[in-house]
Amino acid sequence: MIDENLTDDQQAELIKSWWRENGLFLVGGLVLGVGGLFGWQAWQSNSTQKSQEASNAFQELLEASAQQRYNKADELYELITADYAGTPYADSAELEQAASLIKRNDEEQAASVLRRLVSNTGDTSIRNIAKLRLGRVLLQLEDYSAAAKIAAYAKNDAFTAEFADLRGDIAYAQGNIAAARTAYEQALASGGEGFPQAGYVRVKLNDLGAPAPVATE
């Protein structure tokens, strides 16, 4: 739980720090693993040699990012998105680059990368993952209006719970506790047993406390 002794600013910074280290890797991860599998398999079967080259480059990108060799990671990102544009590897390189930029505290550039991916990808799952991550970045930037537009997700599918969770965080950041509670409850209700962030959402919901009693005359 969040320490009640921390000031609002300290709590906000703690949440931002946690998301820099963990959040962008959690958002959409399960859906990407399942939904993106078919796109990867189809592309690989059509172009075995090219897919192997792209795979090698992407693996190098992951290693460079993990080792904080960001100049090398940037070079590989440019290579993959140029030479393998329109492939699952290029889409994944965009996601990895955005996560890398977050680690470097460059949220503005990360938002730019994610916006481009949302506009250009032909994969619906990747687009929704990019939207979720973009919403998180905009929340860090305190651009609540833009973040709320992204979080206004009306579909009932594998992403519904994650968008509801995002709406809860946006509402909480704006001090709207009632809206945050409603959104977190929606996330838990729609996510079911398979919602990977369910435990963390419950913690956030519990930290809101009990609803205010309804005034009576």
N, C-alpha and C positions, 0 to 999 in steps of 0.2 A: 504494500500500500504506500501511497504518497505520505511522507512525513508531514503531520499537521503543524509542526513547529517551523517549517520553511515558509518564507514569504511567498506571495503570488509570483513574483519575478523569479525566485529561486526554483519554484515548482515548474514554471514554464521552461526555464533553462534546462532543468533535469529531463523533462519530457523531450525537448529538442535534442539533447545529447543522446538519449536512448534511441531516438529514431535515426540519428546519424549512424549509430553503430548497428542497429538491428532492424528498424522498421521497413526500410526499402527492400530488404531481403525477404521479409515475411510476406509482404503484400502480394497476393496473387501467386505465390510460389506453388501451392498445391495445384491450382488450376493450370498454371503454365506447364507443370509436369505432366498432367493428363491431357489437357486440351491441345497443347502444342506438339504432342508426340506424333500425331498423324501427319501434320504438315512437314515435320522433319523427315519422317520415313518416306513420304512421297517424293520430296525433293532429292533425298539421298539416292533413291532407287533410279531416278532419272539422270543423275550426273555423279557417278561414283567418284571419279578422279577429282572433279571440282569440289565436291562435298568434302573429300578428305583434306584438300588444301585449305578450305574454309574452316574445317574442324580444327586443324593444326593451328591456324592463325588465331582462332577464337580461344583455344586452350592457352596459347601464349599470352593473349590479352588477359585472361583470368589470372594467370600466374603473375604477370607484371603488376596488375592492380593489387593483388594480395600482398606483393612484396613492396608496394608503394613506389614502384619504378614508373612514375606517372608519365614521364616523357615517352618512354617506350610504349606504355599503354595507349597514349594518345596517337602515336604512329600506327599502331595496330588497329585502333578504332577507325582511323581514316582509311586504312587499307581495306578493311573488311567492308565498310559501308560503301566504298567506291567500287571495289572489284566484285563484290557479291551482293550488290544492291537487289532488293526484292526477295531475298532469301531469308529463311529463319535465322541464319547466322548474323545477318546484318541487323535484324530486329533485336536479337539478343545482345549484340554489341552495343546498340543504342541504350538498352536497359542497363548494361554493365557500366557504360560510360557515365550515365546519369548517377548511378550509385557511387562511382569513383569521384565524381565532382562534389557530391554531398560530403564525402569524407574530407575533401579539400576545402570545405566550407564555401563552395561556389554554388549556392542555391540558384542564383539567377541563370547561370549557364546550364545547370541541370534542368531547370524548367524549360529552357529553350530546346534542349535535346529531346525532352519528353513530348513537348508540343509537336515537334517535327515528326516524331514516331507516331503519335496519335493521328496526325494528318496523312501519313504516308503508308502505314502498314495495311496489308490486306487481310490480316489475321484478326478476327474479332476478339479472341482471347487476349492476344498481345495488346490490342488497342485498349481493352478494359484495364489490363494490368498497368499500362502506361498512364491511363487516366487516374487510377488510384494513386500511383506514385506521384504524379503531377499534383494531385490534390494535397498530398502530404507536404510536398515542397512548398506549395503556395500557402499552406497553413503555417509552415515555419517562417515564411516571409511576411506573415500576417496580412496577406491579401485574402481576407475572408470572403469577400464577395465572389471573386473568381473561383476560390476553392469550393464554395457552396454550389455554384453552377455545375461544377464537375461532379459533385457528390449527389446531385439530384437525379438519382438512377431509379427508374420506375420498373425495370424488368424484374421478373421473378426467376432467377437462375443462380448459377454457382457464385456469382459476384454480388448478389443482393446483400448478403450479410456484411461484406467488407465495405461496401458503399455506405451502409447504415452506420457502421462503426466510424467511418470517416465523418459522417454528418454529426455524430455525437461529439467527436473531438473538436470539430469546428464550433459547434454550439457551446461547448464547455469553454473554449478559448475566448468566446465572446461574452461569457458570463451568463449564458442562458441555460441554467441548470435543468429546468423542466424539459426543454427541447433535447438536451443531452441525454437525460434519462430515457425519454421516449425513443430516441435513436438507438441507444445501447440495448434497450429491451427488444426493439425490432431486429437488431443484429443477432441477438441470441435466439429469438423466435424463428427467424428465417434460416439461420445457419445450421441448426440441428446438431447432431452428434459429431458430424464431420468438420465442423467449423474450427480450424486450427487456432484461431485467436480467442476462442470462447473463454478460456480461463482469464486472459488479460482483460477482456471486456467485462467480465464479472467483477474483477478487482476495481475497474474504473467505475462501474455502476455502484458498487458498495461504497466507494469513497464519496459518492454524491450524498449519501445519507438518506434518511427517510423523506418521502414527499411532504411538502408543507400541508398541514391540515386545511380542509376547506372551511372558510369562514361561514359561520351561521349567525343569524340574527337572534 
